[in-house]
């Protein structure tokens, strides 16, 4: 399964020069994409070569990435967050800050290519995500470690200022992934999606070549 989201300008953070992407995931594969807005707005998150959680960004004149210290591909549920504050990329795993990397100025790309969840490109088999996603939230602010820990543990937001999209994968059916932020950035699920509304599980992403 893959989710396709229209490249709304609200995902363009080149003016704010800050953002946060947070997700609850269970994955056991390396080199897989979780959320991708690279072609349109210059950033994506996924797993890296040795199973680390990664944030990749496009800056003025170069591309760079920041990795977690520990792998997340152990088949267990993890909360992962990637934060960009204009000068650093920060990587959190289960509420713990694992790495900070120097960063440049975020540069948007074509601003028109589709945003994807669970795949690197629309209708492309490369870097497909195999696992479970429970929730993804995207913010146009740099959340603090306290915010990240609170929202993960409490499973609710005390303050929704800056919340661009909030995808709840254990709340839905059919081929629509609803954005619960109120901003209407709904996604379309391509291929077969396995919903589970009773557990904190979700659409299961499984790519069969």
N, C-alpha and C positions, 0 to 999 in steps of 0.2 A: 504494500500500500504506500501511497505517497499523497501528501496534501499540497494543494496548489492555492496560493493566496495572491490576490491582485496587488501590484506594487503601489499601494497608496502612498502619497507623500508623507503620511504620518510616520512611515518607517525610515524616512530620510533624516538622519541625525547630524548632518554636516553643519547645520546652523547651531544646534545645541552643543555639539562636540562632547556629548556624553550619552550613555545608554546603559541599560542592564538587560540581559537575557537570562532568565532563570527557568530551570526545567527539573521535573522529577522523572527519572528514566531508569530502565533496567536494560543493560546491553552487555553482550559478550564478544563483540567484534571490533577489530581495529580499523582505522581509516574509514569511518562511517559518519555521514552528515546527519545532524539533528535538526538544525534550523539554518536556512541559507537565504541571505539577501545580498550575496556577494556581487552578482552581475548587475543588480539594480542599485544597491546602496553601499556596497563595499565591506561587508562583514558576514561571517558565518561561524557557527559552533559545531563541534563534532568530537569524534575520538581520533587520536593520532596513531602513529605507527606502533607504539608499544602500549596502547590502551589508555593513554593520558587524555583527560578532557582538554579541549583546545578552543581558543578563540583566534580566528584569523581576520586581519583587517587590512584595508588598503589606505595608505597614507600618501602624502604628497611625494611622488617619485619612487615609492617602494611599497612592498607588501611584507607583513611580519605577523608572527603568531606568538601566543603565550600558552604555556602548558601547565597542567597540574603536576605536582610532584609524584602522586601515586596514580596507578591505573584505576579506571572505573569499570573496566570490562570483566567484572567478576560474576556477572549474572545476578547481582543483588541490586535492590533499589538504592539510588543515590539522588540527592538534590545537588544540582550543579548550577553555578551562576558565573556569568562572565560580565565584568563591569569595565567600562571605559569612562574615565573622568576628564579626558582632554589632554592628559599628560602621561597616564599609565593605564595599562590593561591589568586587571586583577582577576584571579581565578580562585573560586571558592568551591570546595567539595564538602557536602554535608555541613555547611555553615562555617567551615574553617578556611581561612585565607591560606592558600597553598603556594601562591606565586604572584609576584608583581613584576611587570615588564615595562620598560620605558616605551612610550608610544609617541607617534607624530600627530599630524592633523588629519582626521578622517576625511576622505574624499569620496563622494558619491560617484557611481559609475554611470550606466546608461539610463537609470531611473525608470526603466520600462519593462525589464525582464521579470518574469514571474518569481515570486518568493516561494520557496519549497520547504516542506517538512518531511524528513525521512528519505530524502534523495538530494544529490548534488545539483541535478538539473531536471527540469520537467521531461518526463518520458525518456530518461536516460538511466541505464543500469549501473553507472559508476557510483561507487561509494554509497550504496543503498544501506539504510539503517535496518538492522535486524534486531528486534527487541520490543520493548514496551515503553510507551510514553504516557504518563498520567496527566501532566500539566506543563504548559509553557506560557510564561508571561514575558512581555516585552515592554520596557519602560524607556522614556526619553530623559531619564535622570539616572545619576549614578547612585544606586542604593548603597547604604552603609552595611557593614557586617551585621549590626544589630537588626536592621530591617530584614535582611536576608534570613537570619536565624528565626526571627519572630514569624515571618510569613510562612516559612517552611514548617515550623513546629505547630503553629496555630492553624495553618491552612486557611487563613483569611487575611485580608489586607486592612490594616488600621488606617491607612491613608492611600487613596487611589490617585492622588495627584501625579501626573506623569505616566499613568498606565495607558499604554497604546493598544495592547491586545492581550487577552487572557483566554487561552485555549484550555478547556477542561475535557480531556479525552474520555473520562468516565461518565460523561453526561451528554448523551446524544444517540442518534441512530441514523441509518442510511448513509448518504454520501456527503453530508454537510457537517463540517466541524465549526461549531459556533464560537464566536468571539464573545466572551462574557464581560468584556470591559464596558460595553455599551457603545463602542465606536463602530461596530458593524463590519469589522474586518474578517468576515467569515471565510473559511477555506472550503475547497472542494476536494473530497477524497477520491482519488483515482485507484482502481483495482479493488479487490475485496478487502473490506475492513471488518475485523472481529471486535465488536463492542462488548464490554462487560460493565454493566451499570451497578453491579453488586459489590465489586471489590475496587480498591484503589488501583485498578489496573486500567486498561484502555483499549484503544485501537492497538492491535498487535501488528507490527511491521515485520513482514517476512518476505524477502525477495527470493523468488525462484527463477534462476537463470534459464 
